[in-house]
Amino acid sequence: MALGARVAETPKRNDEGEASVASRLAGPFTRFRHFLHEVRAELKQVNWPTFATVRSTTVVVIVTVFVFGLFLFVVDSAVSRVVQEVLTRFRQ
């Protein structure tokens, strides 16, 4: 819970100790509204990246995926050739 956060009040109770219908319905809505208020406050504190930062990191990710894909293709091709060579030698 955030510092200074308010806790929802307990529902009002009648003489028999049961919560009234209005207070039971208001409780979840009040808590949900408070939750949305806290979410909005937290989102205001986020340090959002600039478009240039997003673009540059996207380029880095795409290049890295391409390089690793190429590396795995070369390794897979080499292992495939070795396995094929071993299998042809054992057939003879």
Long-range contacts (C-beta under 8 A, 24 or more apart in sequence): 2-38, 2-41, 2-42, 5-38, 6-34, 8-34
